[in-house]
């Protein structure tokens, strides 16, 4: 509940929007929920180590056969940085007005696909933008460890003291 005398701002549709952390809960998502959320975005972030430093790069992606598929140029520094490495991939959505959202992170081994036949076969995979020519190859990330969370307001009439500050999804 907001502090006495403090009103929650109204959303455009007239519903109250929570403004304090106590008015929302952190739901830990199971792997099936995470896998359903992953393909709902077209852009994610690839996390890897480059020259012994952490790097995070926004990338267009798609999912195929239990892998994240990312098109990159052969001459990209990403190719050498992720070759035979364990990397992280993350997608999310956040509404700053409502202070709600979700995030899914995948950690798994990466592989570079450079074989021209396999690259040509994958050329039909819907990516935005699609790889335009043979100067491109693919980075794949196995959906190994898949974790996620959702930050949501408590349902009407339910307070944090009724269910605890964190709950696990059923």
C-alpha positions in Angstrom: 0.0 0.0 0.0 1.2 3.6 -0.6 2.1 5.6 2.4 -0.7 7.5 4.0 -1.7 10.5 2.0 0.3 9.4 -1.1 -1.8 8.5 -4.1 -0.7 6.2 -6.9 -0.8 7.9 -10.3 -3.5 6.6 -12.6 -2.7 4.8 -15.8 -4.1 6.1 -19.1 -7.0 3.6 -18.8 -7.8 4.7 -15.2 -6.3 1.7 -13.4 -4.0 2.6 -10.4 -0.4 2.1 -11.2 1.7 0.8 -8.2 4.5 3.2 -7.2 6.2 1.4 -4.4 8.2 -1.9 -4.4 5.9 -3.3 -1.8 3.0 -3.2 -4.3 4.6 -5.7 -6.6 6.1 -9.2 -6.4 9.0 -10.9 -8.1 7.8 -14.1 -9.8 10.5 -16.6 -10.7 9.6 -18.1 -14.1 10.1 -21.8 -14.9 11.9 -22.9 -18.0 8.7 -23.4 -20.0 7.5 -19.9 -19.3 11.0 -18.5 -20.2 11.0 -20.5 -23.5 7.5 -19.0 -24.3 8.8 -15.5 -23.7 12.1 -15.8 -25.7 10.6 -15.6 -29.2 8.3 -12.6 -28.3 11.2 -10.2 -29.0 13.3 -9.6 -32.1 16.3 -8.0 -30.4 18.3 -9.4 -27.5 21.7 -8.9 -25.9 24.6 -11.2 -26.3 27.0 -11.2 -23.4 30.6 -12.6 -23.8 34.2 -11.9 -22.9 36.3 -9.9 -25.3 40.0 -9.3 -24.6 39.4 -10.4 -21.0 36.6 -7.8 -20.5 32.9 -8.3 -20.4 31.0 -7.2 -23.5 27.3 -6.9 -24.2 26.0 -6.5 -27.8 22.5 -5.9 -29.0 21.6 -8.4 -31.7 18.7 -9.5 -33.9 18.0 -13.2 -33.3 15.7 -16.1 -33.8 15.3 -19.5 -32.2 15.8 -22.8 -34.0 16.1 -26.3 -32.7 16.9 -25.4 -29.1 19.4 -22.7 -30.0 19.5 -18.9 -30.3 20.6 -18.0 -33.8 22.4 -14.7 -34.5 23.7 -13.5 -37.9 27.1 -11.8 -37.7 29.8 -10.8 -40.3 32.7 -13.1 -40.6 35.1 -10.2 -39.9 33.2 -9.2 -36.7 35.2 -9.3 -33.5 32.3 -11.2 -32.0 33.2 -14.3 -34.1 36.6 -14.8 -32.4 35.4 -13.7 -29.0 32.6 -16.3 -28.7 34.1 -19.2 -30.6 34.0 -22.3 -28.3 32.9 -20.1 -25.3 30.1 -20.2 -22.9 28.1 -17.0 -23.4 24.9 -15.4 -22.1 21.9 -14.2 -24.1 19.2 -12.0 -22.6 15.8 -10.6 -23.7 13.4 -8.5 -21.7 10.5 -6.1 -21.6 10.0 -3.3 -19.0 7.3 -0.7 -18.6 8.8 2.2 -16.7 5.5 3.8 -16.0 4.0 0.7 -14.4 7.4 -0.5 -13.1 6.6 -4.0 -14.3 8.4 -6.3 -16.7 10.2 -9.5 -17.3 13.6 -10.8 -18.2 14.9 -14.2 -19.6 18.6 -15.1 -19.6 20.1 -18.1 -21.4 23.6 -19.4 -20.6 25.1 -21.9 -22.9 28.0 -22.9 -25.2 28.3 -21.0 -28.5 29.2 -22.3 -31.9 30.1 -20.5 -35.1 28.5 -21.7 -38.3 30.7 -20.9 -41.3 30.1 -23.8 -43.6 28.7 -22.2 -46.8 26.0 -25.0 -47.2 24.8 -24.6 -43.6 24.9 -20.8 -43.8 22.9 -21.0 -47.1 20.4 -23.4 -45.5 20.0 -21.0 -42.5 19.6 -18.0 -44.9 15.9 -18.8 -45.0 15.6 -18.4 -41.2 13.6 -15.2 -40.5 16.0 -12.6 -39.1 15.7 -8.9 -39.2 17.8 -7.9 -41.0 18.5 -11.1 -42.9 22.2 -11.9 -43.7 22.6 -10.4 -47.1 25.6 -12.2 -48.5 28.4 -14.8 -47.9 30.2 -12.3 -45.7 27.9 -13.4 -43.0 28.0 -16.5 -40.7 25.9 -17.5 -37.6 26.6 -17.7 -33.9 24.4 -20.2 -32.2 23.9 -20.4 -28.4 22.5 -23.6 -26.9 19.6 -23.1 -24.6 21.5 -24.5 -21.7 20.6 -22.8 -18.4 17.4 -20.8 -18.9 16.2 -18.5 -16.1 13.8 -15.7 -15.9 11.7 -13.5 -13.7 8.6 -11.2 -13.9 7.9 -8.1 -11.8 4.2 -7.6 -11.4 1.8 -5.8 -9.2 -0.1 -7.8 -6.6 -3.7 -8.6 -7.6 -6.3 -6.3 -6.2 -7.0 -7.0 -2.6 -3.7 -8.9 -2.0 -0.9 -7.3 0.0 2.8 -8.3 0.3 2.2 -9.5 3.8 -0.4 -12.0 2.5 1.9 -13.8 0.1 5.5 -12.8 0.9 7.8 -10.5 -1.0 8.9 -13.2 -3.5 7.0 -16.1 -4.9 7.7 -18.9 -7.3 5.4 -19.4 -10.2 3.1 -22.4 -10.0 
